[in-house]
Amino acid sequence: MEYLTIKKQRIGLHFDPQIGINGREFRYFGIRKNLQLPEKWINKTFKWHWIYSFIYLDNEQVFELEFDYNDKFLQKL
C-alpha cells in the first residue's frame, strides 16, 4: 500500500513531510501490528490490524491511525 485514505484525504506512506486537512505539517514514521487482536485467514493469506504512526512537525505530537484486516480505517488513536 502506498497511501492511506481517510474520508477524502490521502496520506502517503513515505517519509517526506505532508500537510493535513487541518493545515499542520506531519510525517509518517512507522507501522506496527495491533497484537491485542488475533491474525485472521482471509483470501488465502493471514491478515492483521495495522497501526500507522505519524508525528506533527510543529510540536512533535504523535498520532496513530488503526486499520482493520481489510485495510479499512477504524480509528485515530
Secondary structure, 3 states (H helix, E strand, C coil): CCEEEECCEEEECCCCCEECCCCCEEEEEEEEECCCCCCEEECCEEECCEEEEEEECCCCCEEEEEECCCCCEEEEC
